[in-house]
């Protein structure tokens, strides 16, 4: 897809790094602070692939990743000064493509508020775009990042369908696509999810909730 998703759900650092470098030349960082931010994001893009093996070790890396997500990426997504700098936002989100998406890393991404931040950012930019406008690089980058958080992780998919993101169409559709993809690869996934988590009932409740919302 051009954003570095590998077939096993991991991230292809070479492709993502090339994309990050191309973004570097397009970033319109007007103020010294934004120029410094652009430089720091470039530095992180170089460091993360080199640290991939270390980052997979939960005992040594969980606190570091939590800090990176909560204190850097999530804060930048909500920063008013950065909000108008689409190339910087793309560059920031693409750092997620360089992380090893182990199940515990995905869980940290969810608990840090990252997915909520990405969903809200997507809503803001969609609200400012014409209805017939082509999909922007930012929207595609957000979609790939959210897909990576839920890829092959049934526990997080169930949590999202249950109530965590029940009011966000974009995230719900991505999660349902993930579940459908897992069912295609491993027949019986729906049956196991329904037995262990009552997923069919949750999806029907989600559908009913969306219908009521549309009628209102």
C-alpha positions as CSV (number, residue, x, y, z in Angstrom):
1,X,0.0,0.0,0.0
2,X,3.0,2.3,-0.1
3,X,3.1,2.9,3.6
4,X,5.1,0.0,4.8
5,X,2.6,-2.6,6.1
6,X,4.1,-6.0,5.7
7,X,2.1,-9.2,5.2
8,X,2.7,-10.3,8.8
9,X,1.3,-7.1,10.3
10,X,4.7,-5.6,11.1
11,X,6.1,-2.4,9.6
12,X,8.5,-2.1,6.8
13,X,11.0,0.5,8.0
14,X,12.7,1.0,4.7
15,X,9.6,2.1,2.8
16,X,8.4,4.2,5.7
17,X,11.7,5.9,6.1
18,X,11.8,6.8,2.4
19,X,8.4,8.3,2.8
20,X,9.5,10.3,5.9
21,X,12.5,11.6,4.0
22,X,10.4,12.8,1.1
23,X,8.1,14.6,3.6
24,X,11.1,16.3,5.1
25,X,11.6,18.4,1.9
26,X,7.9,19.4,1.8
27,X,7.4,20.4,5.4
28,X,6.4,24.1,5.7
29,X,7.9,24.8,9.1
30,X,7.6,28.5,9.3
31,X,8.8,29.2,12.9
32,X,12.1,28.1,14.5
33,X,10.1,25.8,16.8
34,X,8.5,24.0,13.9
35,X,11.8,23.7,12.2
36,X,13.3,22.1,15.3
37,X,10.3,19.8,15.6
38,X,10.8,18.8,11.9
39,X,14.4,18.0,12.7
40,X,13.6,16.0,15.8
41,X,11.0,13.9,13.9
42,X,13.6,13.2,11.3
43,X,16.0,12.0,14.0
44,X,13.4,9.7,15.5
45,X,12.7,8.3,12.1
46,X,16.4,7.3,11.9
47,X,16.6,5.9,15.4
48,X,13.5,3.8,15.6
49,X,14.4,1.3,12.8
50,X,17.8,0.8,14.4
51,X,16.1,0.0,17.8
52,X,13.5,-2.3,16.4
53,X,14.8,-5.4,18.2
54,X,15.1,-3.6,21.5
55,X,11.7,-2.1,21.2
56,X,10.1,-5.6,21.0
57,X,11.3,-6.3,24.6
58,X,8.3,-5.2,26.7
59,X,10.2,-5.2,30.0
60,X,12.8,-2.7,28.8
61,X,10.8,-0.7,26.3
62,X,7.2,-0.3,27.6
63,X,7.9,2.9,29.6
64,X,9.8,4.4,26.8
65,X,7.1,3.7,24.2
66,X,4.4,5.0,26.6
67,X,6.4,8.2,26.9
68,X,6.9,8.5,23.2
69,X,3.2,8.0,22.4
70,X,1.7,10.1,25.2
71,X,4.3,12.9,25.5
72,X,5.3,13.3,21.9
73,X,2.9,11.9,19.3
74,X,-0.5,12.4,21.0
75,X,0.5,15.9,22.2
76,X,1.6,16.9,18.7
77,X,-1.7,15.6,17.3
78,X,-3.6,18.0,19.6
79,X,-1.2,20.9,19.4
80,X,-2.9,24.0,17.8
81,X,0.3,25.2,16.2
82,X,1.0,21.9,14.6
83,X,-2.6,21.4,13.5
84,X,-2.2,23.6,10.4
85,X,1.1,21.9,9.4
86,X,-0.2,18.8,7.5
87,X,3.3,17.6,6.4
88,X,4.5,17.6,10.0
89,X,1.4,15.7,11.1
90,X,2.0,13.1,8.4
91,X,5.6,12.8,9.5
92,X,4.7,12.5,13.1
93,X,2.1,9.7,12.4
94,X,4.5,7.9,10.2
95,X,6.7,7.2,13.2
96,X,4.1,4.7,14.2
97,X,4.8,2.7,11.0
98,X,8.4,2.2,12.3
99,X,7.3,0.6,15.6
100,X,7.2,-3.2,16.0
101,X,3.4,-3.8,16.3
102,X,3.6,-6.5,19.0
103,X,0.3,-7.2,20.8
104,X,1.6,-5.3,23.9
105,X,2.7,-2.3,21.7
106,X,-0.8,-2.2,20.2
107,X,-2.3,-2.2,23.6
108,X,-0.1,0.7,24.7
109,X,-1.2,2.6,21.5
110,X,-4.8,2.2,22.6
111,X,-4.4,3.0,26.2
112,X,-2.3,6.1,25.4
113,X,-5.2,7.8,23.7
114,X,-3.4,7.6,20.3
115,X,-6.3,6.1,18.4
116,X,-8.8,8.7,19.8
117,X,-6.3,11.4,18.8
118,X,-6.0,10.0,15.3
119,X,-9.8,9.7,14.9
120,X,-10.4,13.3,16.0
121,X,-7.6,14.6,13.7
122,X,-9.2,12.8,10.8
123,X,-12.6,14.3,11.6
124,X,-11.1,17.8,11.8
125,X,-9.4,17.5,8.4
126,X,-12.4,15.8,6.8
127,X,-14.7,18.6,8.0
128,X,-12.5,21.2,6.3
129,X,-12.2,19.3,3.0
130,X,-14.8,19.4,0.1
131,X,-17.0,16.3,-0.2
132,X,-15.6,15.4,-3.6
133,X,-11.9,16.0,-2.7
134,X,-9.5,13.1,-3.3
135,X,-8.1,11.3,-0.2
136,X,-5.3,13.4,1.3
137,X,-2.0,11.9,2.3
138,X,-2.9,12.7,6.0
139,X,-6.1,10.6,5.8
140,X,-4.3,7.6,4.3
141,X,-1.5,7.9,6.8
142,X,-4.0,7.9,9.7
143,X,-5.8,4.9,8.2
144,X,-2.7,2.8,8.0
145,X,-1.7,3.7,11.5
146,X,-5.1,2.8,13.0
147,X,-5.1,-0.4,10.9
148,X,-1.7,-1.3,12.4
149,X,-2.9,-0.8,16.0
150,X,-5.7,-3.4,15.5
151,X,-4.1,-5.8,13.1
152,X,-4.5,-9.4,14.1
153,X,-5.4,-8.4,17.7
154,X,-8.8,-9.9,18.5
155,X,-8.8,-8.5,22.1
156,X,-8.5,-4.9,21.0
157,X,-11.0,-5.4,18.2
158,X,-13.6,-6.7,20.6
159,X,-12.9,-3.7,23.0
160,X,-13.4,-1.3,20.1
161,X,-16.6,-2.8,18.9
162,X,-18.0,-3.2,22.4
163,X,-18.0,0.5,23.5
164,X,-14.6,2.1,23.1
165,X,-15.2,3.6,19.6
166,X,-18.9,2.9,19.2
167,X,-19.5,6.5,18.1
168,X,-16.7,6.7,15.5
169,X,-17.6,5.4,12.1
170,X,-14.0,5.4,10.8
171,X,-12.5,3.3,13.6
172,X,-15.5,0.9,13.7
173,X,-15.2,0.2,10.0
174,X,-11.5,-0.4,10.3
175,X,-12.0,-2.8,13.2
176,X,-14.8,-4.7,11.4
177,X,-12.5,-5.0,8.3
178,X,-9.8,-6.4,10.5
179,X,-12.2,-9.0,12.0
180,X,-13.4,-9.9,8.5
181,X,-9.8,-10.3,7.3
182,X,-9.0,-12.6,10.2
183,X,-12.0,-14.7,9.4
184,X,-10.9,-15.1,5.8
185,X,-7.4,-16.2,6.9
186,X,-8.6,-18.4,9.7
187,X,-12.1,-19.8,9.3
188,X,-14.0,-20.0,12.6
189,X,-12.7,-16.7,14.0
190,X,-16.2,-15.3,14.2
191,X,-17.4,-18.4,15.9
192,X,-14.6,-18.3,18.5
193,X,-15.2,-14.6,19.1
194,X,-18.9,-15.1,19.6
195,X,-18.3,-18.0,22.0
196,X,-15.7,-16.1,24.1
197,X,-16.9,-12.5,23.7
198,X,-20.4,-12.5,22.2
199,X,-19.1,-10.5,19.2
200,X,-22.3,-11.1,17.1
201,X,-24.5,-9.5,19.7
202,X,-22.1,-6.6,20.1
203,X,-22.1,-6.0,16.3
204,X,-25.9,-6.1,16.2
205,X,-26.0,-3.6,19.1
206,X,-23.6,-1.4,17.2
207,X,-25.8,-1.6,14.1
208,X,-28.9,-0.7,16.1
209,X,-27.1,2.2,17.8
210,X,-26.0,3.6,14.5
211,X,-29.5,3.3,13.1
212,X,-31.0,5.2,16.0
213,X,-28.4,7.9,15.6
214,X,-29.2,8.2,11.9
215,X,-32.9,8.5,12.6
216,X,-32.3,11.2,15.3
